[in-house]
Amino acid sequence: MNLIPLQVLLRMMALMSGPQDLPFSIPLLSRVLLLYLVTGLMVLMPGSADLFTAISLMLIDLVLLVVFVKFCLYTRNTSARFIQTLMACLGVGVVFQLLALPLVLVLNAAGETGQANNALGGLFYLILVSWQVTVMAHILRHAMNMMISLTLMLSFSYFLLIIFISNQIVTLLSANN
């Protein structure tokens, strides 16, 4: 038995399949959720001041993702697709986090001295984020039966919300230290 449907997730990242291609499985969702948290911590730790901040950011990210997916599906009367849609978002999130990890490590190692590396790394990060926003929009399009332009706006709005809330949390936790 395949523990994680990697082939389906990779096809999803190429916009060739949707959340409906994933099995409806709570145990599989649990495994993907755990992987999402672990890979997220791996990406956050090099740039975080401490483990508590990284864990806080990952838990807030997870709660926001669950609420966002649940809300979007609820508004379109497609709540029955929640497990597969959340699993799709988490699963592609794992792959994107693994793709971002080398970039994060290089950018943190370069520090302030490698301005050219930072610019190139920033460009690659922008491409990665744009791809992730597009894939999330693709997942939502399938789950909600909406036009891609509308789900792109939803996905981009979610991305901006995550950035805003994460910055607020980091500022709050930094002020308390």
Rosetta blueprint (number, residue, H / E / L):
1 M L
2 N L
3 L L
4 I L
5 P L
6 L H
7 Q H
8 V H
9 L H
10 L H
11 R H
12 M H
13 M H
14 A L
15 L L
16 M L
17 S L
18 G L
19 P H
20 Q H
21 D H
22 L L
23 P L
24 F L
25 S L
26 I H
27 P H
28 L H
29 L H
30 S H
31 R H
32 V H
33 L H
34 L H
35 L H
36 Y H
37 L H
38 V H
39 T H
40 G H
41 L H
42 M H
43 V H
44 L H
45 M H
46 P H
47 G H
48 S L
49 A L
50 D L
51 L H
52 F H
53 T H
54 A H
55 I H
56 S H
57 L H
58 M H
59 L H
60 I H
61 D H
62 L H
63 V H
64 L H
65 L H
66 V H
67 V H
68 F H
69 V H
70 K H
71 F H
72 C H
73 L H
74 Y H
75 T H
76 R L
77 N L
78 T L
79 S H
80 A H
81 R H
82 F H
83 I H
84 Q H
85 T H
86 L H
87 M H
88 A H
89 C H
90 L H
91 G H
92 V H
93 G H
94 V H
95 V H
96 F H
97 Q H
98 L H
99 L H
100 A H
101 L H
102 P H
103 L H
104 V H
105 L H
106 V H
107 L H
108 N H
109 A H
110 A H
111 G L
112 E L
113 T L
114 G L
115 Q H
116 A H
117 N H
118 N H
119 A H
120 L H
121 G H
122 G H
123 L H
124 F H
125 Y H
126 L H
127 I H
128 L H
129 V H
130 S H
131 W H
132 Q H
133 V H
134 T H
135 V H
136 M H
137 A H
138 H H
139 I H
140 L H
141 R H
142 H H
143 A H
144 M H
145 N L
146 M L
147 M L
148 I H
149 S H
150 L H
151 T H
152 L H
153 M H
154 L H
155 S H
156 F H
157 S H
158 Y H
159 F H
160 L H
161 L H
162 I H
163 I H
164 F H
165 I H
166 S H
167 N H
168 Q H
169 I H
170 V H
171 T H
172 L H
173 L H
174 S H
175 A H
176 N H
177 N L
